[in-house]
Amino acid sequence: MEKIVIEKFNGSNIYTWNVKFQMSLMHKHLWRLVKGKGPTPQYPKKIASWLKTEEKAKYFICFSLLDSQLHLIDLEKSSAKI
């Protein structure tokens, strides 16, 4: 499988970064969660799995930004709010 590298968000490449980042999240099956459309589970076993997926989404968001842009995110919020 080929490795796709997406230029990190730098404050001025919002359109191209947004499109490519959204596609990468879709590829990882995280887009619905980040978009805020994913279901929130009600059962303890499913909650643990959902939290793991939420943390994975936050990871991809954080590492898609230049260090100088990290002040824009608050990891206490959900991936959808970030």
PEUR-V534304 format. One record per helix or strand of 3 or more residues. SS is the DSSP state (~ for helix, > for strand). FROM is the first residue (numbers start at 1). LEN is the number of residues. If there is no record, write none. Layout:
# PEUR-V534304
SS FROM LEN
SS FROM LEN
This chain:
# PEUR-V534304
~ 14 14
~ 31 5
~ 44 19
~ 67 6
